[in-house]
């Protein structure tokens, strides 16, 4: 009799827990964005007869339930902990943790994609650039490049070799020696602006610009930074600190955003506070075309910077040498219409891309 009573209690308790979870999920307000995963969450789907017939409603409800389930982040952390420390898996969904730093496995090197990316750069060279311009390109290694381990990774030297074979008419600037693991965020793929002094010095030297290494910057600490990898991994890791470099020159810059048709600030603190990606503080984040104007810069001196998101934090550190820097992100604007927005004359030109971007072949 006691055994029967115990079984009833167990069953009743289990049913009660399920019922409580059901009620909690119904009562819980749906969230629009996951700040840890840095993505929009699935909302309750619109149910139609057509969707019911073709089974799409069931699929959408499954996605909605998974995204809006209570304690989602807690369960993700438990899964990640179990994978890393119990099963001893080398990675969790392509991410792994080592010495407090999070890495993402990007492998293998897709030689065809690298060549296609390089060909797109070459097409811009052939179509728009001229002999009056000084033209350079450089490669930003993924932080895995500096990790000594048995984890799979793309070797930056292999990417460099492909680029140099495809772009012999352009001067390559090697900045791989100016970077080390500590120059990248622990929880993100990007580099730290406050650690770019050697990178800037190399670029200035190779591009025959004024040496600005003696210029002083104030370092402003904007608080904790939970990078892209933090949310994707789902484990508790000490966050980074996100910092910006500023001085009178940077404070007086005028930043024009072609997408919004508005003047903005170099560091968009307000957007950073609202955004799921705090790295958006640099030049307001992902933008197809943006122009930095330096009222006190050398007259007529301009740089065309073809870049990915890494360039947003670098450009303000190069502005002392220019009256204008135009940043072009070929992930968001087609190279075929560039001449509608950019007048190609006697500018300096720098193509600056991270190895991951080239390996994914996302340039338009």
N, C-alpha and C positions, 0 to 999 in steps of 0.2 A: 504493500500500500504506500509506504514511504517513497519507494522508487517511482511509482506511478505519479505521485504528487510532485516529486522533483521534476519529472519529465514534463508535466503540465506547466510548471513554473517556468522551465526553460523555454518551452514553446510560446507561452504567453509573453515572456520577456522579449523574445525574438520578434514576435508580431508587433509588440509595443514599440520596439526600436524602429522597425520598418515604417510603422505608422507615423512615428515622430519625425523621421527623416522626410517622409512624404509631405507632412504638414509644413515642416520647416522650408522645404523647397517651394511649396505653393506660396507660403507667406513671404519668402525672400524676394526682395526687389531685384529685378534683372539688372545686371551691370552691362554697360555699353562697351567698356574697354578694360582689358586686363593690363594693369600697369606693370606687372612682373613679366608677362609674356610680350608686352608691347605690341598688342594687336587688338582689333575689334572682335568682340564676342558675338556669337550667333544669337539673334533675337527670335522671339516666338514667330513661327512661320505663318504666312497667310494660307489658310486651308481652302482649297477649291476642289470641286468634283473631279476635274481633270488630274490634279495631283494625286488624289486618292486612288484613282484608277491605275495610273502608271507607277504607283509606289513611291513617288517623290516625297509625299507628306511624311511617310515613315522615316525616310532618310533625314529629312530636315528636322524632325522632332528628335531624332537620335543625336544629331549635332547640337541642337539647342540644349538638350538635357545634359550632355557632357560639358558644354561650356558654362552653363549656369548652375551646376551642382554645388551645393553648399560645401564649404571647406575644400574647394577645388585645389587651391594652392597647397594646403596641408597634405592632401593625398598625393599631389605631385612630388612634394618633398619626400614623403615616405617611400614612394616608388624609386626616386633617384637615390636615396640613401640605401635602399635594399640592393639596387643594381651595383652601386659602387663598393659598399662595405660588406655586404653579405655574399652576393654572387661574385664579387671581385671582377666585374666586367671592366674592360679597359675604357669603354666609353658608354654613354647613355644618350641614345639618339644622336650620335655623332659628336657629342661634347664630352670632355673629360676634365677632371680637376687634378691639379698637381701643384703642391706647395702654395696653396691659397690662390692660384691663378686658374682661370677657366679658358680652355682652348676648344676650338672647333676643328674637326678633321675635314680638310678639303683635299680630296684625293680621288682619282689620280690627276696628274697634270694632263689637261686636254690640249694636246699640241695643235689640233685643228682649230680649236676656239681661240688659242693665243694668236695663231696666224690670221684668223679672221678679224680679231680685234686690231692687230697691227695693220692689216690691209685697210681697215676703216680710217686709221690714223693717216696712212699713206694717201688715201683718197682725198682727205682734207688738204694734205700737203700739195697734192697735184692740182686740186681745184681752186684753192683760195690763196695759198701762200706764195710769196715771191722772193726774189733774190735780195731785196732790200731789208728783209727780215732776218733776225737772228733766231734760229729755231733749235729747240732742245727737247729732249724727252728724258724722263726718269722713272724709276720703278720703286714702289713702296713695298717692301717684303711683308708678307703676313707674319704676325708675331711668332707663329709656329716655326718660322725659319730659324729663330734663335734658341729654340728648345732642343736641348740635347737629350733625346729619348728615342725609344723604339717605335713611337707613334708615327703613323703615316703622315706625310706632309709634302707640300710642293717646294721644291728647291728653287729659290729665287734666281740662282745662276742659270738654271735651265730655261726659265722664262726670259731672262736677259739675253741669252744666246739666240733665241728665236726672234726677239725684237731686233737685235742688231743685224741679223741676216735679212730681215724684211725691210728695215729702215736705215740703209747704209748712208743715205743722203742727209740724215739728221744727226746731231751730236748727242751722244748719250752721257748723262751725268749720273755717276754711281754714288748713291747715298746709303747703300746697305751697310757700309763700314761706320756710318755716323749714328747708327741705331743699335740698341740693345734691348733685351727683354724688358728691362725696367722702364723703358720709354713708352710702353703700351699699358693701357688700363688692364687691371686684373680681371675685370668682369665684362670686358668689351673688346672688340677688334681694333678700335682706333688708337692712334697715338696721342700722347699728352702734349698739349701746346707748350707747356712750361719746360718741356724737355727737348725742344727742337732747335736749340742754339747751334749745334754742330751741323744740322741739316741746312739751316739757313746760311751758315758760313760757306758751306760747300757750294750751294747754289749760287751765291753771290760771287764766289771766286770763279767758277766755271762760266758764268754768264757775264763776267767782267763788269760787275756792279760794285757800287760803293760798299765798303766793309762797314756793317752796322753792329758789329759785335760789342762795341763800347756803349751802345745805347741802353739806357736803363728802363726797365719796365716795373710797374707795380703789379704784384701778384694778388689777385682777389680770389678767395676761396668761396665757392658758391654752395658748398655743402656736399652731402653724400651723393654718389653717383652709382646707380645700379644699372650696369650696362646691358646690352642686348643678350649676352651669354648668360647673365644671372637668371633672368626669367626663363630662358629656354632650358637651362639645366635643372632648375627647380630645387636647388639645395641652398642652405643657409651659408653664405660666404660673406666675409667682411667687405663692405662696399668700398669703392674708390672714393676719392675726393675730386670733384671737378673744379678746375681752376682756370682763370683767364688772365692773360697778360694785357696790360693797358698802360698808356701814357698820353700825353697831350695830343700827339699826332693821331693816335687811334680814336681818341675822344672827339676829334674835330672832323673825322671822316664822314663823307656822305655816301650812304649805300642805297643804290636804286635797284629795286626788284622789278624786273620786267613782267613777272606774272601778276603781281598785285598793282603795278603802276604806281608804287608808293616809295617814298624814301624811308629807310629803316635804319636801325642801329647795327653796328658791327656785332655787338653781343645783345641778343634779344632775350633779356631776362624774363619778360612777361610771358613769352611763348614757352620758355623753358619750364616755367612754373606750371603751365597747363598741359604740356606735352608729355607723352609716355616715354619719349626719348630725350633725355636731358642734353644730349649732344647737339640738339637743335639750337642751343644757345649760340653756336657759331654760325653767323650769317643766316639765321632763321632756318637752318636745316636744308633739306633737299629742295633745290631750286634749279630750274633749267638754265636760267640766264640771270646773272646779277652783276652789278657794276659798282666798284668801290672808287670813289673820287677823293683825291687828296689835294685840298686847296693849296697846300704848301709844298707839294711835290715838284720835282724837276719838270719844267714846262715841256709839254708834248711827248713826254716819256710814258709809254703804255705797255702793259703786259697782257697778252691773251693767255689765260690759264685754262687749259682743257683738263678737267679734274673730276674726281669722285668726291665723296664726303670728307676725305682726309684733307682736301685742299681748303675747306672752310676754315680750319684752324690755322693753316699755314699762311694764307694770303695776307692777313693783317700784319704778319711779321716781315713781309717783303715790300710793304707799301712805302717805306721810306725812300725807295729807289724809283718810285713811279708817281706820276700825276693821276694815273688811272690804271686799275686792274679789272679786266672783264673776265669773269669766271663762267665757263661754259661746261655744262654737265650733259654729255651726250647720251646719258641714260634717259633723259626727259625731253630732248629736243633733237630732231633729225638734222644730220649734217647737211642735207640737201637744201635746207631753207636758212642756213646760217647767215648768208649774205643779205637777208631781209632785215637782220637785226644788228649785224656787226659789219663795220667798214674795215676791210683788210688793207692796211697801208704799210707803215714801216715799224710795226710793233715788234717787241720781243714776243716769242711764242714758246710756251712750255707745256708739254703733255706730261701729266703726272698721274699715274694710276697705281692702285694697289693690285697685287698679283691675283687676288680673288676675283676682282672685277674683270680682268682680262681673261681669266680662266673660265668665266661664266658667259663670255661673249654677249654682253648686254648693251654695248654701244650701238647707237642708231646711225 
